[in-house]
Amino acid sequence: MEKIIVTGCAGFIGFHLSLRLLKMGYFVIGIDNINNYYDIKIKNDRLNILKDFENFVFYKEDIAIFDNVKKIFEEQKPDKVCNLAAQAGVRHSLTHPEDYIQSNIVGFFNMIELSKQFKIKNFVYASSSSVYGKNEKIPFSVEDRVDHPISLYAASKKSNELIAHTYSHLYKLPTTGLRFFTVYGPWGRPDMALFLFTKAILENRPIKVFNYGKMKRDFTYIDDIVNGVVAALEKAYLYEIFNLGNHRSVELLYFISLIEENLGRKASKELLPLQPGDVVESFADIEHSRQLLGFEPKVSIEQGVKNFINWYKEYYNV
């Protein structure tokens, strides 16, 4: 049974990936520090689902502490690593930059250095569509230059890609970076738009709509993202970067209308200017991912929002 370390296993993407790998018969070594960036109840509830599997072991650990993580490698002798642990969120990086250096840079270095030392077969890690920064060419292609990040979060992800390239070049460690585009779905992050909007509408509070609603996002459903991550884990390229997006840019106001439709209520909108660090549009060119990963998103925004609202109502007993 192949052993895979999944860092950030109690997080949104890490949980869904771990669940899929466990059902596929892999042995999953989950690592997460369960920080309080958002409500830890949802993290623990995700974790409890994973703990039901015999082929799952969990370590409550911070990947920024090298010696502690090294002990996990020594104990478990993993075959592959999927590093999803990171301090997420563009806006949080404006006020808490130190969190991003610790988790996204120190933590990332620890994981890739240990992967080198323990001769890991494949090192897959989360990058982000944020690395495209102020790029004006749409859709965003992995061929584009990404030298102008506009948030520390984006800069930390770009640095991950550079470090990975160095390790692949010098030590022949297979590394694959995945640029995720606005991931959403059941068990999602409470700090993201879909969650925030749903909660506010149900509580009859106004929703904050930035750039006066003139924004577009390539919303990508969690199951499609997991398909891409699993493909990346199973392929093992020496050095690759892939876009994992839905290849469709959706207007924010249309996205809000889908939430309203599924909740059967109208939102009160507080229209605000563009926030520092935010981009106006994201849109993934996924041709490279199609060719090398067989990646093909299947879930429409209409179906995806409906699935999330159904989960939300059940989880919160609405």
Buried (B, 14 or more C-beta within 10 A) or exposed (E): EBBBBBBBBBBBBBBBBBBBBBEEEBBBBBBBBBBEBBEEEBBEBBBEBBEEBEBBBBBEBBBBBBEBBBEBBEEBEBBBBBBBBBBBBBBBBBEEBEBBBBBBBBBBBBBBBBBBEBEBBBBBBBBBBBBBBEBEEBBBBBEEEBEEBBBBBBBBBBBBBEBBBBBBEEBEBBBBBBBBBBBBBBBBBBBBBBBBBBBBBBEEEEBBBBBEBBBBBBBBBBBBBBBBBBBBBEBBBEBBBBBBBBBBBBBBBEBBBBBEEBBEEEBEBEEEEEEEBBBBBBBBBBBBBBEBBEBEBEBBBEEBBBBBBEBBBEEEEE
